[in-house]
């Protein structure tokens, strides 16, 4: 798992970050990858609630062993999540809600 270190005092002063104070505790989030057998499609991954979708992508690719040439998108409640979306801002509840992962072929 990739470790990401932040200087928390600096993090909340930088523009572009929401000023909410996020919990620094790890939480387990449920993921489901489409297109693979049902028994292998669900995984629990420990993440911080202040991770953005862009920060999740490499972690999830590594956990599911997805080919690096494939891009992935996350779906929650039928909507594609933007890369700058923050887990806690979206309203995803750890262990209750499921994030769906869809692998897509990028490039041409």
Secondary structure, DSSP 8 states (H G I E B T S, - for coil): -------HHHHTTSTTS-SS----SEEEEEEEETTS-HHHHEEEEEEETT-BHHHHHHHHHHHHT--TTEEEEEEETTEE--TT-BHHHHT--TTTSEEEEEEEE---
